[in-house]
Amino acid sequence: MKTKYQLASVLVLGAVLAFSPALNAQVKEVQVTAKAETNSIIGDADDPAIWVSPNDPAASLVLGTDKYNGMHVYDLKGAEVAYFNDGAVNNVDVREFTLAGRTVWLASATERDNEDIVFYVIEADGKIDRATPHAFPAMPDTTERVRNIYGHAMARDPATGRVWTLTNYKSGHIVQYEVIDDNGQLKLEFARMFKVATQPEGIVADDTAGHIYVGEEDAGIWRFPMLPEDGDAVTQIAAIPSDCFPKDDIEGLAIYDGADARYLVVSAQGIHRAAFIPLNGEDVQPCVGLAEIASSGTIDGVSETDGLDVVSTPLGPDYPEGMLVMMDDQNEDLQTNFKYISFADVKAALGLK
């Protein structure tokens, strides 16, 4: 039974599954190499987000979380251009927003020490700074046992411009807040809470199709309606074990929104690869391929990847069909960093549209 917070509990045995994994089928696996990488992070890199410059795509930025220390900001060569020493920042996402009558982009993330949602404002010229207010308590007023803040995403309804944050917890809860412009400052309004059965982290909103995808780390991927008023009906998209996810964990999730095809891109952390699931309206599609990021000789490969992000916008000659950014858990110096991959290389290797 749903509570007044529209809590939907997803139980694998009780759900009507739209996807039934066929184990041991042939899934195409390829290797590609990175075009660039960031410097190593002293703490622990976790999740990236790509901000696409509206004026010059080659001036776009990559935000990378360090879940011990704060937020790093990089250019497309991998050089650090800003840093915010803001604590245990875990997962970050970016959406366009109207603030005080002007178009900006909000980056928001979870901060695990204080269990907050933190915000940054990105201007059209790429300048980034902390928002006002910078941090909001993430825990809703509820009798549910919501425990241990974890993953995070943002969503935006293109029809209305409404923007939300989506924060999940190790207890399985996902909490959705609407972000409001309150006379030039930010304000959060509780929208709903729903749930998966066990610990999630990866989460992404497909603004175009109106879906939310939640990665339940040891179980699979679930799809929910994005708009709070559309309810909490759930569909299973992938399972562990299955062709592309023979073992845990499912981690970062991102949407490749291309002109010819759209894909849910997933960190298959247990096998050190990115998985690609076609998106086609309400249909559920099987995973069509796995990409390993191998060593190029000058840039090492990706192992135990956690977060990732992807865009389809051309970002200059190195990224003519967009870019994939993946966290690397074991850089050459045994620290962590972020790798930049041309999506054109991924498409060519896997034969994607």
C-alpha positions as CSV (number, residue, x, y, z in Angstrom):
1,M,0.0,0.0,0.0
2,K,1.3,3.5,-0.8
3,T,1.8,6.0,1.9
4,K,0.9,9.6,1.6
5,Y,4.3,10.0,0.0
6,Q,3.3,7.7,-2.8
7,L,5.8,5.1,-1.7
8,A,6.1,2.3,-4.2
9,S,8.0,-0.8,-3.1
10,V,9.6,-2.8,-5.9
11,L,9.8,-6.5,-5.0
12,V,11.4,-8.6,-7.7
13,L,9.2,-11.6,-7.1
14,G,6.0,-9.6,-7.1
15,A,6.7,-7.4,-10.1
16,V,5.5,-8.1,-13.6
17,L,8.8,-8.4,-15.5
18,A,8.9,-7.0,-19.0
19,F,12.4,-8.3,-19.5
20,S,13.6,-11.9,-19.2
21,P,17.4,-12.4,-19.4
22,A,18.7,-15.0,-21.8
23,L,22.0,-16.1,-20.2
24,N,25.0,-17.0,-22.3
25,A,23.7,-15.4,-25.5
26,Q,26.3,-13.7,-27.7
27,V,26.7,-10.0,-26.9
28,K,29.2,-8.0,-28.9
29,E,32.2,-7.0,-26.8
30,V,34.7,-4.4,-28.1
31,Q,37.7,-2.4,-26.9
32,V,38.2,1.3,-27.5
33,T,40.7,3.8,-26.0
34,A,40.4,7.1,-24.3
35,K,41.2,10.4,-26.0
36,A,42.2,12.2,-22.8
37,E,42.2,11.8,-19.0
38,T,42.2,14.0,-16.0
39,N,44.9,14.2,-13.4
40,S,44.7,11.7,-10.5
41,I,42.5,12.5,-7.6
42,I,44.1,12.2,-4.2
43,G,40.7,11.2,-2.6
44,D,38.4,8.9,-4.5
45,A,36.8,9.8,-7.9
46,D,33.2,8.7,-8.2
47,D,30.8,10.2,-10.7
48,P,31.1,12.7,-13.6
49,A,28.7,15.0,-15.4
50,I,29.2,16.8,-18.7
51,W,28.1,20.5,-19.1
52,V,27.7,21.4,-22.8
53,S,28.6,25.0,-23.5
54,P,25.7,26.8,-25.5
55,N,28.2,29.2,-27.1
56,D,31.2,26.9,-27.9
57,P,30.9,23.2,-27.5
58,A,34.7,22.8,-27.4
59,A,34.6,24.9,-24.2
60,S,32.3,22.4,-22.4
61,L,33.2,21.2,-18.9
62,V,33.3,17.9,-17.0
63,L,32.4,18.0,-13.4
64,G,33.9,15.1,-11.4
65,T,33.1,14.2,-7.8
66,D,35.6,13.2,-5.2
67,K,33.6,11.4,-2.5
68,Y,36.1,12.3,0.2
69,N,36.8,15.9,-0.6
70,G,34.5,17.8,-3.0
71,M,34.0,18.7,-6.7
72,H,36.5,19.0,-9.5
73,V,35.8,20.8,-12.8
74,Y,37.8,20.0,-15.9
75,D,38.1,21.2,-19.5
76,L,37.9,18.9,-22.5
77,K,41.7,18.4,-22.4
78,G,41.4,17.0,-18.8
79,A,42.9,20.1,-17.1
80,E,41.4,21.2,-13.9
81,V,39.8,24.7,-14.1
82,A,38.0,24.8,-10.7
83,Y,37.7,22.9,-7.5
84,F,35.2,23.1,-4.6
85,N,36.4,21.6,-1.3
86,D,32.8,20.8,-0.2
87,G,33.1,17.4,1.5
88,A,31.9,13.9,0.6
89,V,30.3,14.8,-2.8
90,N,29.1,11.6,-4.4
91,N,27.0,11.9,-7.6
92,V,26.5,14.9,-9.8
93,D,24.1,15.9,-12.6
94,V,23.3,19.0,-14.6
95,R,20.2,20.6,-16.0
96,E,19.2,23.9,-17.6
97,F,17.3,26.2,-15.2
98,T,15.8,29.7,-15.1
99,L,17.1,31.7,-12.2
100,A,16.2,35.3,-11.6
101,G,14.9,35.5,-15.2
102,R,18.1,34.3,-16.9
103,T,19.1,30.9,-18.3
104,V,21.7,29.1,-16.2
105,W,22.6,25.4,-15.6
106,L,22.3,23.9,-12.1
107,A,24.7,21.1,-11.1
108,S,23.5,19.3,-8.0
109,A,25.0,16.4,-6.0
110,T,24.7,14.5,-2.8
111,E,27.0,15.3,0.1
112,R,27.2,12.2,2.3
113,D,28.7,13.5,5.5
114,N,25.8,15.8,6.2
115,E,23.2,14.0,4.1
116,D,22.6,17.1,2.0
117,I,21.9,18.0,-1.6
118,V,24.4,20.6,-2.8
119,F,24.0,23.0,-5.8
120,Y,26.3,24.9,-8.1
121,V,25.3,27.5,-10.8
122,I,27.0,27.4,-14.2
123,E,26.7,30.5,-16.3
124,A,26.6,30.5,-20.1
125,D,30.2,31.5,-20.3
126,G,31.3,28.5,-18.2
127,K,31.8,30.3,-14.9
128,I,30.8,28.0,-12.0
129,D,30.1,28.9,-8.4
130,R,28.2,27.6,-5.4
131,A,24.4,28.3,-5.5
132,T,22.5,30.3,-2.9
133,P,21.6,28.5,-0.8
134,H,24.4,25.9,-1.5
135,A,23.1,23.0,0.6
136,F,19.7,21.6,1.5
137,P,18.9,18.7,3.9
138,A,17.9,15.8,1.8
139,M,15.9,13.7,4.3
140,P,12.2,14.0,3.9
141,D,9.8,14.2,6.8
142,T,8.6,10.6,6.9
143,T,8.1,7.6,9.2
144,E,9.9,5.4,6.6
145,R,13.3,4.1,7.6
146,V,15.2,6.1,5.0
147,R,18.9,5.5,5.6
148,N,22.3,6.6,4.2
149,I,22.2,9.1,1.3
150,Y,23.9,7.8,-1.9
151,G,23.2,8.4,-5.6
152,H,21.7,11.4,-7.3
153,A,20.4,12.7,-10.6
154,M,18.4,15.7,-12.0
155,A,15.4,15.8,-14.3
156,R,13.8,18.4,-16.4
157,D,10.4,18.4,-18.2
158,P,11.0,20.0,-21.6
159,A,7.3,20.9,-22.0
160,T,7.1,23.0,-18.8
161,G,10.7,23.7,-17.7
162,R,10.1,22.1,-14.3
163,V,13.3,20.8,-12.7
164,W,13.7,18.1,-10.0
165,T,16.4,16.4,-8.0
166,L,16.4,12.6,-7.5
167,T,18.3,11.3,-4.5
168,N,18.5,7.7,-3.5
169,Y,19.5,6.0,-0.3
170,K,21.1,2.7,0.6
171,S,17.8,1.7,2.1
172,G,16.3,1.6,-1.4
173,H,14.4,4.9,-1.2
174,I,14.4,7.5,-4.0
175,V,13.3,11.0,-3.0
176,Q,12.2,13.5,-5.6
177,Y,12.2,17.3,-5.0
178,E,11.1,20.1,-7.3
179,V,13.7,22.9,-7.6
180,I,12.1,26.3,-7.4
181,D,13.4,29.8,-8.2
182,D,12.5,31.8,-5.1
183,N,13.3,35.4,-6.0
184,G,16.7,34.5,-7.3
185,Q,17.5,31.9,-4.7
186,L,16.9,28.1,-4.8
187,K,14.1,26.4,-2.9
188,L,13.2,22.7,-2.8
189,E,9.7,21.3,-2.6
190,F,9.0,17.7,-1.8
191,A,7.4,15.9,-4.7
192,R,7.3,12.1,-3.9
193,M,9.2,9.1,-2.6
194,F,9.4,5.6,-4.1
195,K,11.5,2.6,-3.6
196,V,13.5,-0.4,-4.9
197,A,14.0,-3.5,-2.8
198,T,17.8,-3.2,-2.1
199,Q,20.6,-0.7,-2.4
200,P,20.7,1.5,-5.5
201,E,23.2,4.1,-6.6
202,G,23.1,4.8,-10.4
203,I,20.1,6.8,-11.4
204,V,19.3,8.9,-14.5
205,A,16.3,10.8,-15.9
206,D,15.4,10.4,-19.6
207,D,13.8,13.9,-20.0
208,T,12.8,13.2,-23.6
209,A,10.8,10.1,-22.9
210,G,9.7,11.0,-19.4
211,H,11.4,8.1,-17.6
212,I,13.6,7.5,-14.6
213,Y,16.0,4.6,-14.6
214,V,17.3,3.3,-11.2
215,G,20.2,0.9,-10.9
216,E,19.7,-1.6,-8.1
217,E,23.3,-2.6,-7.6
218,D,23.0,-6.3,-7.1
219,A,19.6,-6.9,-8.8
220,G,19.1,-4.9,-12.1
221,I,17.7,-1.8,-13.6
222,W,14.2,-0.4,-13.1
223,R,12.2,2.2,-15.0
224,F,9.6,4.6,-13.4
225,P,7.6,7.5,-14.7
226,M,9.5,10.8,-14.4
227,L,6.6,13.1,-13.6
228,P,5.4,12.8,-10.0
229,E,1.8,13.0,-11.2
230,D,2.2,10.0,-13.5
231,G,2.5,7.5,-10.6
232,D,5.1,4.9,-9.7
233,A,4.4,2.0,-12.1
234,V,7.6,0.1,-12.5
235,T,9.2,-1.9,-15.3
236,Q,12.3,-4.0,-15.1
237,I,14.8,-3.1,-17.9
238,A,17.7,-5.5,-17.0
239,A,18.6,-8.1,-14.4
240,I,21.6,-9.6,-12.7
241,P,22.7,-12.1,-13.9
242,S,22.1,-11.5,-17.7
243,D,24.1,-11.2,-20.9
244,C,25.6,-7.8,-20.2
245,F,25.5,-8.0,-16.4
246,P,26.7,-11.5,-15.4
247,K,27.7,-10.2,-12.0
248,D,27.2,-7.1,-9.8
249,D,27.5,-4.1,-9.5
250,I,25.4,-1.9,-11.7
251,E,26.7,1.6,-11.1
252,G,26.5,4.7,-13.2
253,L,23.6,5.3,-15.6
254,A,23.5,7.9,-18.5
255,I,21.4,8.6,-21.6
256,Y,22.9,9.0,-25.1
257,D,20.2,11.0,-26.9
258,G,21.4,10.7,-30.6
259,A,19.6,11.9,-33.7
260,D,19.4,8.3,-35.1
261,A,19.3,6.2,-31.9
262,R,19.1,6.5,-28.1
263,Y,20.9,4.4,-25.5
264,L,20.9,3.8,-21.8
265,V,24.6,3.6,-21.0
266,V,25.5,1.6,-17.8
267,S,28.6,1.0,-15.7
268,A,28.9,-2.8,-15.4
269,Q,31.4,-2.4,-12.6
270,G,31.9,-6.1,-11.9
271,I,33.2,-6.7,-15.5
272,H,34.9,-3.3,-16.0
273,R,32.8,-2.3,-19.0
274,A,30.1,0.0,-20.2
275,A,26.9,-1.6,-21.4
276,F,24.5,-0.2,-24.1
277,I,20.7,-0.7,-24.0
278,P,18.6,0.8,-26.8
279,L,15.8,3.1,-25.8
280,N,12.6,3.0,-27.9
281,G,9.6,4.6,-26.2
282,E,8.0,2.2,-23.7
283,D,9.5,-0.9,-25.3
284,V,12.1,-2.9,-23.3
285,Q,15.2,-3.7,-25.3
286,P,18.0,-6.2,-24.6
287,C,21.5,-4.9,-24.1
288,V,23.3,-4.8,-27.5
289,G,27.0,-4.5,-26.5
290,L,29.8,-4.0,-24.0
291,A,32.7,-1.7,-24.4
292,E,36.0,-2.0,-22.5
293,I,38.2,1.0,-22.3
294,A,41.6,-0.4,-23.0
295,S,45.1,1.1,-22.7
296,S,46.2,3.2,-25.7
297,G,49.8,3.0,-24.7
298,T,49.8,6.6,-23.4
299,I,46.5,6.5,-21.5
300,D,45.7,3.5,-19.4
301,G,42.4,1.7,-19.5
302,V,39.4,1.8,-17.2
303,S,38.9,-0.7,-14.4
304,E,36.1,-1.0,-11.8
305,T,34.3,2.0,-13.3
306,D,31.8,3.6,-11.0
307,G,30.1,6.7,-12.4
308,L,29.8,7.7,-16.1
309,D,28.1,10.3,-18.2
310,V,27.6,10.7,-22.0
311,V,26.4,13.4,-24.4
312,S,25.6,13.2,-28.1
313,T,26.5,16.8,-28.9
314,P,29.6,17.2,-31.1
315,L,32.3,18.7,-28.8
316,G,35.1,19.4,-31.3
317,P,37.3,17.3,-33.6
318,D,38.1,14.7,-30.9
319,Y,34.4,14.1,-30.0
320,P,32.5,14.6,-33.3
321,E,29.5,12.5,-32.2
322,G,29.6,13.2,-28.5
323,M,31.7,12.1,-25.5
324,L,31.6,9.4,-22.9
325,V,33.3,10.1,-19.6
326,M,34.1,7.2,-17.2
327,M,35.6,7.0,-13.7
328,D,38.7,4.9,-13.5
329,D,39.3,3.2,-10.2
330,Q,42.9,2.3,-10.8
331,N,44.9,4.9,-12.8
332,E,48.5,4.1,-13.6
333,D,49.6,5.6,-10.2
334,L,47.0,3.4,-8.4
335,Q,44.8,6.4,-7.7
336,T,41.5,7.4,-9.4
337,N,40.6,9.7,-12.3
338,F,38.3,10.2,-15.2
339,K,38.8,9.1,-18.8
340,Y,37.3,10.8,-21.9
341,I,36.2,8.6,-24.8
342,S,34.9,9.6,-28.2
343,F,31.4,8.2,-28.7
344,A,32.2,8.0,-32.4
345,D,34.8,5.3,-31.5
346,V,32.2,3.4,-29.5
347,K,29.6,3.6,-32.2
348,A,32.0,2.4,-34.9
349,A,33.3,-0.5,-32.7
350,L,29.8,-1.8,-31.7
351,G,28.1,-0.9,-34.9
352,L,25.6,1.4,-33.2
353,K,23.3,3.7,-35.1
